[in-house]
Amino acid sequence: MVLQNMINLQVYPPEAILKVDDTLPGIEEGLNANMWSIGLAKTGNEIGLTEAEIHQLDPQVYQSKLERAYTRMAQSGAHYVVDGIWELDPLIDEINERLKRGERP
């Protein structure tokens, strides 16, 4: 799907694109397309709870779920794992710097 979106939007090259996803298959899709892949741990499918449900959890249970989400996304190969999209701006700057140095995903 991500490659079709590139075609539809006429965006190239893939290494200049960020694939942000809340699922392990989504992260894998970005990696397979040679894109920087960023996992969303807190706000995504790995925890699978609404904000209200999260607030009802015992803090230790929530922390365990969050750590598990971070670990699974990192193990899937995500270049970065963050809580949510509000943490993307500094990563965009960092990735742009990495690209300037010739780094690729």
MODELLER restraints for C-alpha pairs under 7 A, 6 or more apart:
rsr = mdl.restraints
at = mdl.atoms
rsr.add(forms.Gaussian(group=physical.xy_distance, feature=features.Distance(at['CA:6:A'], at['CA:12:A']), mean=6.91, stdev=0.5))
rsr.add(forms.Gaussian(group=physical.xy_distance, feature=features.Distance(at['CA:14:A'], at['CA:33:A']), mean=6.74, stdev=0.5))
rsr.add(forms.Gaussian(group=physical.xy_distance, feature=features.Distance(at['CA:14:A'], at['CA:34:A']), mean=5.96, stdev=0.5))
rsr.add(forms.Gaussian(group=physical.xy_distance, feature=features.Distance(at['CA:14:A'], at['CA:35:A']), mean=5.32, stdev=0.5))
rsr.add(forms.Gaussian(group=physical.xy_distance, feature=features.Distance(at['CA:15:A'], at['CA:34:A']), mean=5.76, stdev=0.5))
rsr.add(forms.Gaussian(group=physical.xy_distance, feature=features.Distance(at['CA:15:A'], at['CA:35:A']), mean=4.71, stdev=0.5))
rsr.add(forms.Gaussian(group=physical.xy_distance, feature=features.Distance(at['CA:15:A'], at['CA:36:A']), mean=6.49, stdev=0.5))
rsr.add(forms.Gaussian(group=physical.xy_distance, feature=features.Distance(at['CA:15:A'], at['CA:104:A']), mean=6.12, stdev=0.5))
rsr.add(forms.Gaussian(group=physical.xy_distance, feature=features.Distance(at['CA:15:A'], at['CA:105:A']), mean=6.20, stdev=0.5))
rsr.add(forms.Gaussian(group=physical.xy_distance, feature=features.Distance(at['CA:16:A'], at['CA:35:A']), mean=6.95, stdev=0.5))
rsr.add(forms.Gaussian(group=physical.xy_distance, feature=features.Distance(at['CA:17:A'], at['CA:35:A']), mean=5.62, stdev=0.5))
rsr.add(forms.Gaussian(group=physical.xy_distance, feature=features.Distance(at['CA:17:A'], at['CA:36:A']), mean=6.42, stdev=0.5))
rsr.add(forms.Gaussian(group=physical.xy_distance, feature=features.Distance(at['CA:18:A'], at['CA:35:A']), mean=5.94, stdev=0.5))
rsr.add(forms.Gaussian(group=physical.xy_distance, feature=features.Distance(at['CA:18:A'], at['CA:36:A']), mean=4.89, stdev=0.5))
rsr.add(forms.Gaussian(group=physical.xy_distance, feature=features.Distance(at['CA:18:A'], at['CA:37:A']), mean=5.92, stdev=0.5))
rsr.add(forms.Gaussian(group=physical.xy_distance, feature=features.Distance(at['CA:19:A'], at['CA:30:A']), mean=5.35, stdev=0.5))
rsr.add(forms.Gaussian(group=physical.xy_distance, feature=features.Distance(at['CA:19:A'], at['CA:35:A']), mean=6.30, stdev=0.5))
rsr.add(forms.Gaussian(group=physical.xy_distance, feature=features.Distance(at['CA:19:A'], at['CA:36:A']), mean=5.99, stdev=0.5))
rsr.add(forms.Gaussian(group=physical.xy_distance, feature=features.Distance(at['CA:19:A'], at['CA:37:A']), mean=4.75, stdev=0.5))
rsr.add(forms.Gaussian(group=physical.xy_distance, feature=features.Distance(at['CA:19:A'], at['CA:38:A']), mean=6.15, stdev=0.5))
rsr.add(forms.Gaussian(group=physical.xy_distance, feature=features.Distance(at['CA:20:A'], at['CA:37:A']), mean=5.93, stdev=0.5))
rsr.add(forms.Gaussian(group=physical.xy_distance, feature=features.Distance(at['CA:20:A'], at['CA:38:A']), mean=4.75, stdev=0.5))
rsr.add(forms.Gaussian(group=physical.xy_distance, feature=features.Distance(at['CA:20:A'], at['CA:39:A']), mean=6.00, stdev=0.5))
rsr.add(forms.Gaussian(group=physical.xy_distance, feature=features.Distance(at['CA:21:A'], at['CA:27:A']), mean=6.04, stdev=0.5))
rsr.add(forms.Gaussian(group=physical.xy_distance, feature=features.Distance(at['CA:21:A'], at['CA:38:A']), mean=6.40, stdev=0.5))
rsr.add(forms.Gaussian(group=physical.xy_distance, feature=features.Distance(at['CA:21:A'], at['CA:39:A']), mean=5.30, stdev=0.5))
rsr.add(forms.Gaussian(group=physical.xy_distance, feature=features.Distance(at['CA:21:A'], at['CA:40:A']), mean=5.99, stdev=0.5))
rsr.add(forms.Gaussian(group=physical.xy_distance, feature=features.Distance(at['CA:22:A'], at['CA:39:A']), mean=5.54, stdev=0.5))
rsr.add(forms.Gaussian(group=physical.xy_distance, feature=features.Distance(at['CA:22:A'], at['CA:40:A']), mean=4.72, stdev=0.5))
rsr.add(forms.Gaussian(group=physical.xy_distance, feature=features.Distance(at['CA:22:A'], at['CA:41:A']), mean=6.50, stdev=0.5))
rsr.add(forms.Gaussian(group=physical.xy_distance, feature=features.Distance(at['CA:22:A'], at['CA:44:A']), mean=4.57, stdev=0.5))
rsr.add(forms.Gaussian(group=physical.xy_distance, feature=features.Distance(at['CA:22:A'], at['CA:45:A']), mean=5.67, stdev=0.5))
rsr.add(forms.Gaussian(group=physical.xy_distance, feature=features.Distance(at['CA:22:A'], at['CA:46:A']), mean=6.92, stdev=0.5))
rsr.add(forms.Gaussian(group=physical.xy_distance, feature=features.Distance(at['CA:23:A'], at['CA:45:A']), mean=5.93, stdev=0.5))
rsr.add(forms.Gaussian(group=physical.xy_distance, feature=features.Distance(at['CA:23:A'], at['CA:46:A']), mean=6.58, stdev=0.5))
rsr.add(forms.Gaussian(group=physical.xy_distance, feature=features.Distance(at['CA:24:A'], at['CA:73:A']), mean=6.28, stdev=0.5))
rsr.add(forms.Gaussian(group=physical.xy_distance, feature=features.Distance(at['CA:24:A'], at['CA:76:A']), mean=6.48, stdev=0.5))
rsr.add(forms.Gaussian(group=physical.xy_distance, feature=features.Distance(at['CA:27:A'], at['CA:37:A']), mean=5.69, stdev=0.5))
rsr.add(forms.Gaussian(group=physical.xy_distance, feature=features.Distance(at['CA:27:A'], at['CA:38:A']), mean=6.91, stdev=0.5))
rsr.add(forms.Gaussian(group=physical.xy_distance, feature=features.Distance(at['CA:27:A'], at['CA:39:A']), mean=6.57, stdev=0.5))
rsr.add(forms.Gaussian(group=physical.xy_distance, feature=features.Distance(at['CA:27:A'], at['CA:78:A']), mean=6.14, stdev=0.5))
rsr.add(forms.Gaussian(group=physical.xy_distance, feature=features.Distance(at['CA:28:A'], at['CA:76:A']), mean=6.95, stdev=0.5))
rsr.add(forms.Gaussian(group=physical.xy_distance, feature=features.Distance(at['CA:30:A'], at['CA:36:A']), mean=6.73, stdev=0.5))
rsr.add(forms.Gaussian(group=physical.xy_distance, feature=features.Distance(at['CA:30:A'], at['CA:37:A']), mean=5.48, stdev=0.5))
rsr.add(forms.Gaussian(group=physical.xy_distance, feature=features.Distance(at['CA:31:A'], at['CA:37:A']), mean=6.24, stdev=0.5))
rsr.add(forms.Gaussian(group=physical.xy_distance, feature=features.Distance(at['CA:34:A'], at['CA:105:A']), mean=6.01, stdev=0.5))
rsr.add(forms.Gaussian(group=physical.xy_distance, feature=features.Distance(at['CA:35:A'], at['CA:105:A']), mean=5.87, stdev=0.5))
rsr.add(forms.Gaussian(group=physical.xy_distance, feature=features.Distance(at['CA:36:A'], at['CA:79:A']), mean=6.33, stdev=0.5))
rsr.add(forms.Gaussian(group=physical.xy_distance, feature=features.Distance(at['CA:36:A'], at['CA:105:A']), mean=5.32, stdev=0.5))
rsr.add(forms.Gaussian(group=physical.xy_distance, feature=features.Distance(at['CA:37:A'], at['CA:78:A']), mean=5.16, stdev=0.5))
rsr.add(forms.Gaussian(group=physical.xy_distance, feature=features.Distance(at['CA:37:A'], at['CA:79:A']), mean=5.46, stdev=0.5))
rsr.add(forms.Gaussian(group=physical.xy_distance, feature=features.Distance(at['CA:37:A'], at['CA:80:A']), mean=6.79, stdev=0.5))
rsr.add(forms.Gaussian(group=physical.xy_distance, feature=features.Distance(at['CA:38:A'], at['CA:78:A']), mean=5.53, stdev=0.5))
rsr.add(forms.Gaussian(group=physical.xy_distance, feature=features.Distance(at['CA:38:A'], at['CA:79:A']), mean=5.92, stdev=0.5))
rsr.add(forms.Gaussian(group=physical.xy_distance, feature=features.Distance(at['CA:38:A'], at['CA:80:A']), mean=4.83, stdev=0.5))
rsr.add(forms.Gaussian(group=physical.xy_distance, feature=features.Distance(at['CA:38:A'], at['CA:81:A']), mean=5.52, stdev=0.5))
rsr.add(forms.Gaussian(group=physical.xy_distance, feature=features.Distance(at['CA:39:A'], at['CA:73:A']), mean=6.08, stdev=0.5))
rsr.add(forms.Gaussian(group=physical.xy_distance, feature=features.Distance(at['CA:39:A'], at['CA:78:A']), mean=6.12, stdev=0.5))
rsr.add(forms.Gaussian(group=physical.xy_distance, feature=features.Distance(at['CA:39:A'], at['CA:80:A']), mean=6.35, stdev=0.5))
rsr.add(forms.Gaussian(group=physical.xy_distance, feature=features.Distance(at['CA:39:A'], at['CA:81:A']), mean=4.53, stdev=0.5))
rsr.add(forms.Gaussian(group=physical.xy_distance, feature=features.Distance(at['CA:39:A'], at['CA:82:A']), mean=6.29, stdev=0.5))
rsr.add(forms.Gaussian(group=physical.xy_distance, feature=features.Distance(at['CA:40:A'], at['CA:81:A']), mean=6.00, stdev=0.5))
rsr.add(forms.Gaussian(group=physical.xy_distance, feature=features.Distance(at['CA:40:A'], at['CA:82:A']), mean=5.33, stdev=0.5))
rsr.add(forms.Gaussian(group=physical.xy_distance, feature=features.Distance(at['CA:40:A'], at['CA:83:A']), mean=5.49, stdev=0.5))
rsr.add(forms.Gaussian(group=physical.xy_distance, feature=features.Distance(at['CA:40:A'], at['CA:84:A']), mean=5.20, stdev=0.5))
rsr.add(forms.Gaussian(group=physical.xy_distance, feature=features.Distance(at['CA:41:A'], at['CA:66:A']), mean=6.68, stdev=0.5))
rsr.add(forms.Gaussian(group=physical.xy_distance, feature=features.Distance(at['CA:41:A'], at['CA:69:A']), mean=5.40, stdev=0.5))
rsr.add(forms.Gaussian(group=physical.xy_distance, feature=features.Distance(at['CA:41:A'], at['CA:70:A']), mean=5.79, stdev=0.5))
rsr.add(forms.Gaussian(group=physical.xy_distance, feature=features.Distance(at['CA:41:A'], at['CA:81:A']), mean=6.58, stdev=0.5))
rsr.add(forms.Gaussian(group=physical.xy_distance, feature=features.Distance(at['CA:41:A'], at['CA:82:A']), mean=5.96, stdev=0.5))
rsr.add(forms.Gaussian(group=physical.xy_distance, feature=features.Distance(at['CA:41:A'], at['CA:83:A']), mean=5.01, stdev=0.5))
rsr.add(forms.Gaussian(group=physical.xy_distance, feature=features.Distance(at['CA:41:A'], at['CA:84:A']), mean=6.83, stdev=0.5))
rsr.add(forms.Gaussian(group=physical.xy_distance, feature=features.Distance(at['CA:42:A'], at['CA:66:A']), mean=6.26, stdev=0.5))
rsr.add(forms.Gaussian(group=physical.xy_distance, feature=features.Distance(at['CA:42:A'], at['CA:83:A']), mean=4.51, stdev=0.5))
rsr.add(forms.Gaussian(group=physical.xy_distance, feature=features.Distance(at['CA:42:A'], at['CA:84:A']), mean=6.21, stdev=0.5))
rsr.add(forms.Gaussian(group=physical.xy_distance, feature=features.Distance(at['CA:43:A'], at['CA:83:A']), mean=6.45, stdev=0.5))
rsr.add(forms.Gaussian(group=physical.xy_distance, feature=features.Distance(at['CA:43:A'], at['CA:84:A']), mean=5.68, stdev=0.5))
rsr.add(forms.Gaussian(group=physical.xy_distance, feature=features.Distance(at['CA:46:A'], at['CA:69:A']), mean=5.36, stdev=0.5))
rsr.add(forms.Gaussian(group=physical.xy_distance, feature=features.Distance(at['CA:47:A'], at['CA:65:A']), mean=6.15, stdev=0.5))
rsr.add(forms.Gaussian(group=physical.xy_distance, feature=features.Distance(at['CA:47:A'], at['CA:66:A']), mean=6.73, stdev=0.5))
rsr.add(forms.Gaussian(group=physical.xy_distance, feature=features.Distance(at['CA:47:A'], at['CA:69:A']), mean=6.47, stdev=0.5))
rsr.add(forms.Gaussian(group=physical.xy_distance, feature=features.Distance(at['CA:54:A'], at['CA:62:A']), mean=6.81, stdev=0.5))
rsr.add(forms.Gaussian(group=physical.xy_distance, feature=features.Distance(at['CA:70:A'], at['CA:81:A']), mean=6.32, stdev=0.5))
rsr.add(forms.Gaussian(group=physical.xy_distance, feature=features.Distance(at['CA:73:A'], at['CA:81:A']), mean=6.74, stdev=0.5))
rsr.add(forms.Gaussian(group=physical.xy_distance, feature=features.Distance(at['CA:74:A'], at['CA:81:A']), mean=6.68, stdev=0.5))
